[in-house]
Amino acid sequence: METPTKESLLAEIETLIAYGAEEPTIHPDLLAYLEIDDLQNIKAKLLTKVNTLTEEDKAWLEQFKKYE
């Protein structure tokens, strides 16, 4: 597996936290202070949060469930 670049990880992190924002939420100059491991850990934590549904989310999704 190819090691991602800081720039590619920053772009993925941006996508996870931006939620449709037009402007970047993380300044690219921060790449000078962050290591690849730091960015990979941030991404992993964000993916965990994004993939976790709240009870409110589950209740909202339940209305779309098809019953047979």
C-alpha positions as YAML, in Angstrom:
chain: A
units: angstrom
residues:
- id: 1
  name: MET
  ca: [0.00, 0.00, 0.00]
- id: 2
  name: GLU
  ca: [1.34, 3.39, -0.98]
- id: 3
  name: THR
  ca: [2.06, 5.85, 1.83]
- id: 4
  name: PRO
  ca: [-0.21, 8.89, 1.49]
- id: 5
  name: THR
  ca: [1.25, 12.37, 1.30]
- id: 6
  name: LYS
  ca: [0.55, 15.04, 3.86]
- id: 7
  name: GLU
  ca: [-1.38, 16.97, 1.22]
- id: 8
  name: SER
  ca: [-3.61, 14.02, 0.33]
- id: 9
  name: LEU
  ca: [-4.31, 13.30, 4.01]
- id: 10
  name: LEU
  ca: [-5.10, 16.96, 4.63]
- id: 11
  name: ALA
  ca: [-7.55, 16.90, 1.71]
- id: 12
  name: GLU
  ca: [-9.28, 13.82, 3.11]
- id: 13
  name: ILE
  ca: [-9.48, 15.35, 6.59]
- id: 14
  name: GLU
  ca: [-10.93, 18.53, 5.05]
- id: 15
  name: THR
  ca: [-13.64, 16.48, 3.37]
- id: 16
  name: LEU
  ca: [-14.53, 14.76, 6.63]
- id: 17
  name: ILE
  ca: [-14.89, 17.96, 8.65]
- id: 18
  name: ALA
  ca: [-16.01, 20.49, 6.04]
- id: 19
  name: TYR
  ca: [-19.60, 19.29, 5.54]
- id: 20
  name: GLY
  ca: [-20.09, 21.38, 2.41]
- id: 21
  name: ALA
  ca: [-18.07, 24.40, 3.48]
- id: 22
  name: GLU
  ca: [-16.61, 26.27, 0.54]
- id: 23
  name: GLU
  ca: [-13.45, 27.49, 2.25]
- id: 24
  name: PRO
  ca: [-10.75, 25.31, 3.82]
- id: 25
  name: THR
  ca: [-11.12, 24.74, 7.54]
- id: 26
  name: ILE
  ca: [-7.48, 23.74, 8.03]
- id: 27
  name: HIS
  ca: [-4.69, 26.05, 6.94]
- id: 28
  name: PRO
  ca: [-2.23, 24.21, 4.66]
- id: 29
  name: ASP
  ca: [0.73, 25.82, 6.46]
- id: 30
  name: LEU
  ca: [0.06, 23.43, 9.36]
- id: 31
  name: LEU
  ca: [1.57, 20.64, 7.26]
- id: 32
  name: ALA
  ca: [5.00, 21.88, 8.29]
- id: 33
  name: TYR
  ca: [4.19, 21.03, 11.92]
- id: 34
  name: LEU
  ca: [2.37, 17.74, 11.46]
- id: 35
  name: GLU
  ca: [3.83, 14.35, 10.68]
- id: 36
  name: ILE
  ca: [2.19, 11.73, 8.46]
- id: 37
  name: ASP
  ca: [1.34, 9.69, 11.59]
- id: 38
  name: ASP
  ca: [-0.40, 12.72, 13.13]
- id: 39
  name: LEU
  ca: [-2.53, 13.22, 10.03]
- id: 40
  name: GLN
  ca: [-3.37, 9.52, 9.76]
- id: 41
  name: ASN
  ca: [-4.48, 9.50, 13.42]
- id: 42
  name: ILE
  ca: [-6.64, 12.59, 12.89]
- id: 43
  name: LYS
  ca: [-8.24, 10.99, 9.84]
- id: 44
  name: ALA
  ca: [-8.90, 7.72, 11.70]
- id: 45
  name: LYS
  ca: [-10.55, 9.55, 14.60]
- id: 46
  name: LEU
  ca: [-12.73, 11.55, 12.24]
- id: 47
  name: LEU
  ca: [-13.78, 8.42, 10.36]
- id: 48
  name: THR
  ca: [-14.78, 6.83, 13.66]
- id: 49
  name: LYS
  ca: [-16.92, 9.84, 14.54]
- id: 50
  name: VAL
  ca: [-18.45, 10.09, 11.07]
- id: 51
  name: ASN
  ca: [-19.34, 6.40, 11.07]
- id: 52
  name: THR
  ca: [-21.06, 6.57, 14.46]
- id: 53
  name: LEU
  ca: [-24.77, 7.33, 14.34]
- id: 54
  name: THR
  ca: [-26.45, 9.11, 17.21]
- id: 55
  name: GLU
  ca: [-29.76, 7.88, 18.57]
- id: 56
  name: GLU
  ca: [-31.41, 10.87, 16.87]
- id: 57
  name: ASP
  ca: [-29.86, 9.85, 13.53]
- id: 58
  name: LYS
  ca: [-31.07, 6.27, 14.01]
- id: 59
  name: ALA
  ca: [-34.60, 7.44, 14.80]
- id: 60
  name: TRP
  ca: [-34.64, 9.64, 11.69]
- id: 61
  name: LEU
  ca: [-33.36, 6.80, 9.49]
- id: 62
  name: GLU
  ca: [-35.93, 4.40, 10.96]
- id: 63
  name: GLN
  ca: [-38.72, 6.28, 9.15]
- id: 64
  name: PHE
  ca: [-37.28, 5.10, 5.82]
- id: 65
  name: LYS
  ca: [-37.16, 1.45, 6.80]
- id: 66
  name: LYS
  ca: [-39.38, -0.82, 4.70]
- id: 67
  name: TYR
  ca: [-41.42, -3.34, 6.61]
- id: 68
  name: GLU
  ca: [-42.57, -6.52, 4.92]
...
